[in-house]
Amino acid sequence: MRLPPAILGNTEEVLREVLRFTSPADVTLSRYFKDHPRFGGRERGVIAEAVYAVLRNKSFFTDYAGAGNMPSMRKLALLGLSETVGIDALGGLSEDETQFLTRIQEVDRKLLPPQMRANLPTWLYEKLVAQFGEAEALELAEVLNTPAPLDLRVNSIKANRDEVIAELAKAPIAAEPMPYAPLGLRVLKKPALQNLPLFKEGAIEVQDEGSQVLAQLLGARRGEMVVDFCAGAGGKTLALGATMRNTGRLYAFDVSEKRLSKLKPRLARSGLSNVHPVLIAHERDAKIKRLAGKIDRVLVDAPCSGLGTLRRNPDVKWRQRPEAVGEMQEKQAAILDGAARLVKNGGRLVYATCSLLNEENDFIVEQFLASHPDFELVPASAVLAEQKIPLEMDKYLKMLPHKHQTDGFFAAVLERKAKAKPAPATSAASADAAEDDAGEEA
């Protein structure tokens, strides 16, 4: 089926906005579709996928879009659309345009220079080669330049995995169990889920398998006091709340009221009553100070470069700056230090990012351990075995798109030594008093 010729013009128009990199690509696309409500779901999907195809293949496409008389932005839009739907689906092309696209399709990309094949900015390509070696860096880049799958987490408070698979099949939506996340499902296509009763009733949530494994590492138990320190929109918060079987007290801290507001409808669907969103000003907020030494488990999914999510957010590699990684390190160290104050003796602290770079991961943890002798590293291999997750890891969790078919995730499990001076005991039984200490909920 051929696309209307107008789709090319619209793709070119929104692409021009996206490539200014003044805001995230998904935000720009969302705003554009809001301003152009006549588009149906199919048209929106085609335009969005074409834009993402350009972002994934920008080095290669830009090199070829520069030659000839045709405007380069139109060439990029043509390349994105042909990559997404194929040349035959594009209507109203001139002979020159058809010949241009045919010529590009005949290029053997395996013969291109390594960095162009990787479709990465120079600074990032060089960092990944230094960290992984050229062969593995290219293997990683190849997978990063493909669309991410759609992963779901089954809310164990409301359903089990087999029930959800059977219910999805009626839609009909094919889904299969994931190898690592015990409540994870991978949907084989990308259907609209928002109108499904399973979604509306909170039986499923969209969550990458790596993110689900990360929540499992915390090992949250019934009746405990737990903090999700950088909760954001709450994907991991909801997973933790279900793991705790809706008991105990789970604080969702974040500095952004906007992000926490996105948690509220998800929380309402989930059926969880043990989650307490709390807006904080910074990692030294008085609400945190009052809970110092009282929390059983703390998850720190720290702000980072986001380079592990390039399959979902390919614009990040072009918007991110190398100097910003250094600035991020200071913030990560400060947040980890602030969160550590919450952990009781014998309690667990998990530091995590969705970055691929050692300087945001291993380096931050090693720096923390050097300055916090009251904490020790628990090998990820031991925690994964404890959680019965069949993943081979060493001291850290390092999930990689080309090895595990997940987003890129890093995590380190830290525990406060039990022999340290005991802090005042607080349990979930004294939850009301603790809530007063933590301040008003967001």
N, C-alpha and C positions, 0 to 999 in steps of 0.2 A: 504493500500500500504506500502510495506516494504522499509525502508531506506537502502541505500548502506552501507555495513559494515564500509567503510572508514569514514563515518560521525562520528562514535564513536571515532576513532583515532584523527580526527581533533578537536572534542569537547574537548577531553582530553588535546590536545596540547594548545589550546587557553585558556582553563580554568587554566592551570598551569601559564600562563602569567597574567591573570586577578587576580588570587588569591595572586599575589605578591603585589597588591594594590599600584603599583608605579605610576599609572595614572588612570583616570576614566575608568570604564568598557566599556563605549560606544566608547571611544577613542581607547582602546586596540583592541576591536572587529573590528572597522573600519580599523585600520592599518592591522590587520590580513587578512581581506577580500581583502584588496587592494593588499596584497602580494600573495593571492591565488585567482586570477581572474577567475579560472575555475568554481567556485561555482555559481549556478543559484540562483534566488531569493528565491526559496523554501528551498534550502540547507542552505543559509545564515540565513533565518528566524528560521529554526529548531535549528541550532547551537546557535544562539543568545538567543533564548528563553530558551534553556537548561542551558546556562550559567546564565541567570537571575534567573532561578528556583533554581539553586545551591546557588546563593547569597541570595535569599529570605529565603531558608530553611537551611542555613549553619549550625546552631547549631545542628539541628536534624540530618541532613545528615552526618556531621562530626563525630558525636557520633557513628553512625552505620558504617561509612566507615573505622573506625579504627580497627575493628575486622577481623580475618581471614587472609588467605594467599594472597589474591588478592591485587595488588597495590591500595593504597587509592585514588589516583587521577583518576584511571580508574573507581573505584566505584562511585566517585562523578559524573563523566561524565555519567555513566549508570543511576544514580539516577536522574540527571537533564533531561536526554532524556526521561526516562520512565515517569517522571512527566509531560513532555510536550506532548509527542506523544503516550505514552502507551507502555507496554512491547511488545505487538504483532507487533508493527511497527519496532522493532529493529531486524535486521537480523544478522546472524553469531554469536549468543551468545553461550557460552558454557553452559553445564548443571548447573555448579556451579553458573554462572552469573544469569541464569534464576531463580534458586532457591533463590538466594540472593534477587533479585528484588521482587519476589513473597512474600518472608518473610517480607520485608519492607512494602509492600502494605497492609499487614494484620495488621500492627501496628495501634492501636487506639490512634491517636495523642492527643485526649482529655484527656487521662490518663497520659500524660507526665508531668514532673515537669513544673510549670508555665513559667519559663524563657526559657526553651527549646521549649515550645509551642510558645512563643512569637518570637523566633528566633532573639533575640536582644543581643548586648553585655551587660555585667553586668551593666556598668555605665549608659547606656541609659535606660535599663529596670527599674533600681532603680529610676531614675529621673521621668519616666512616671508614675510609681506606686505612688510616692510621690505627683505628681501633679494631677492625675486622680483617684487614688485608683486602687487596683489590678484588679477588675472585668472590669472596663472600659479600663484600660491599655491593658488588654488581648484582649478586643473587638477591640480596635484601632489597636493593633499589627496584629491581624488576617486579617484585611482589608489592612494594609500596606504591607502584604505579598502576595497580589494578584496583577495581572497586572492592570495598569491604563487604563481607557477607552480612546478612541480617541475623543477629543472635538474640535469643529471648531467655529470660530467667523465669522459671515457674515459681510463683509465690506459694510456698509450702503451707502457708496459713490457710489457703483457699483451695488448693488442688495438688495432685501429684503429676509427675511427668507423663506417665502413660495416659492418664485421663485427658491431658491437654493435647497430646499427639492425636488421640482419637477425635477430639472435638474439632481440632484444626482441620483434620481430614474431611470433615463434613462441609467445610467452607467452599471448595476444597483447597487446602493449603498443605503442602508436603513439608514435614519437619522431621529432623532426626536428632537423636541424643548426641551430645557433645562428648568427646573423650575425657575431658578433664573436669569440667564443672558438673557436679552431681545433679544440679537442677537446670542445666542449660540445654537449649534446643537451637539448632541451626535451621533456619527456614531456607528452602532451596531456591525460592525466587524472592521478589520483594513486593509482596502484596500490601495494600493499605490495611492496617490493623485497627485503626481508631474506631471503626464501627462494629468490630467484633464484640459479642457479649463477653468473651473471655477477657478482652482488654478493658472494656467498660467496668467490669466487675472486679478488676484488679487481680485476676488469676495469672496474668503474664505482664512482664515489663521488658522493654528493649534494653539489653545490656550485653556488651561484648564478653566473650568467654573469659578473656584475660582479666577483666574487671571483676567477674564473678569469683575467679580463683583468688584474686587479691583479697576480697572480702572474707573468703574462707581462711586465709592465713592468720587473721586476727584471732580465730578460735573462740569467738564470743559465746558465752554459755548462759543458760537460764539464770535469771535473778541477778545478773551482774550489773555494775555501773560501767557504761561504755561511752566513749566520745568519738564521733566522727569529726575530726578537727577542721577539715576543709571540705565541708559537706556538699557545697555547690547545689545542684538540682536534686541531689539525694539518691542517685542510683545505688551506691554502696550502702547508704544509710538504710534503705528499704531491705536490702539483702541481709544486713546485720540484724535488723529488727525481727525478720522472719527466723533467722538462725537462733535468736534468743527466745523463740516461740512466744513472742509478744509479752515477755515478762521483763523484770528488771527496769532499768532506766537507760535510755539511749539518747544522748545529747547530739544534736546536729548543729555544730558551730560553723558560721561563715561570716565574712566581713561584708558580703553583698546581700542587701535586702532583696534585690531583684532575683538573684539566684535562689534564695530561700523561698521566695514566693512561688517559684516553679515546683518546689517540693510539695507544697500544700495540696494541690489536686491529686498528685500521685499518692500522697499519704492517705488522703480520704478514700481512694480506691482500694488501697492495700489492706484495709481492715486492721492496721496496727494502731495500738493505743499507747505503746511504750516509747514512742519517738517524740522528742521535745526540741523543736527548732529554736536556736538562740542566735540572735544577731550580736556579733562582737565588733569592737572598733579595731582591734589589732591583737597580736599574739600575747600581749601583756595586759589585756583587758582585766578589770577587777572581777568580772564574772568567772574568768578562768582562775584567777588567784585564789578565790574562795573555795575552789574544788581541788586545790593542790594536794597531792598525795592521797587522794581519795578514790581514784578511778582504777578499775581492774584492767581495762584495755583501751588503748587509744590508737586510732588509725589516722595517719597523716598522709593524705593523698595530696602532695604539695603542688603549688603552682609551678609550672615548668614550661619548657619550650614547646611541648606538645608534639614533638617530632615522631613519636610512636603512633600517632593517629593520622598519618599522611594518606592512608587509603580513604579515610572519611573526609579529611580536610586538606586536600592537596595544595591549597593556597598558602598553608602555613609555611612551607619550605621557602616560598618567595617573599612572604611578609616578615618572617623571623630574621633578626639581625644577629651576627655572631657576638657582638658586644653585649647584646641583651642576655645571652647565656651567662656571662660573668655577673651581670647585675642580678640575675635570677638566683645565682648561688648564695648571695648574701641573704636574700629573702628566705630561701630554703633552709639555710642554717639557723636563722632567727626563729622561723616557725617551728622547726624540730626542737630547738631548745625550749621554746615556750610550751609546746605540747608535752615535753618530757616532765615538766613540773607537776602535771596532773597524775602521773603514774604512781600507784601505791607500791610498796615493797613487794617484790615477787610478781608485779604486774607486767603486762606486755605492751610494747610500743611498736607499731609497724610504720616504717617510713616508705613511701611509694611515690613513683612518678609515672607519667606516660611518655617519658623521654627515652631515647636510644643512647644518649651520651653519658659516658662514664663520669664526666665532670659534674653532672647533676645527680648522679647516682652513687656509685662506689665512693667517690671522693667525699661527698657530703657525710656519708655514714662513717667513714674512717676518721674524718675530722671530728665528728660528734663523739665517737668512742674515745678518742685521744683526750678530749676535754671533759668527759663524763665517766670517770672510773667506776661509778656506781651502776653503770649499765654494761651488759655483755651481749654479744651477738649470738643468736640461736640459729644454727644452720637451717636454711630453707628446706634442705633435704629432709631433716628430722620433722619439721612441721608438716610438710606435705605427706609424709608417711603417717603421721598422727591423724591427719585429715583424710587419709585413704585416697589421695589424689595421685594418679599414676604419672608423675612428671619427674624426670631425672634432672636435678639441679644440684649445685654445690652449696656454697654458703649464702648466696643470694638467689632470689627468684628473678629470672631474666626470660621473659616471654617475648618471642620475636616473630614477626609476621611470616618470614620465610621458613621458620622451623615449626611453629605451633599454630599457624593460620589464625592468629589473634592480632589485636593491636599490640604495639610494643609496650611492655610494662616491666618496671623494675620494682622490687620490694626487698626490704631488709627487716628481719624480725629481731627486735631488741627487748631485753627484759631487765627490769631493775632488780639488782641482787637482793635477795631476801634478808641478808645479814645487815643491810643498811639500817640506820636508825629508823624505827617504826614511825609512821605518820599517824595522825588521829584516824581511827577506824570509822569508815562510813560504809553502809551497805544499802542495797536497794530498799531494805525495809524502812530506812529513814529517808525515803525519796522526797517526801513533802518538804522536809527541812533543807535537803540538798537543792531542791528547785528554788526555794527562797534564796539560797546562797548564790545560785547561778544567775539570778536576776530574772527579769521578765522575759517570757518567750517571745520570739520574733513573730 
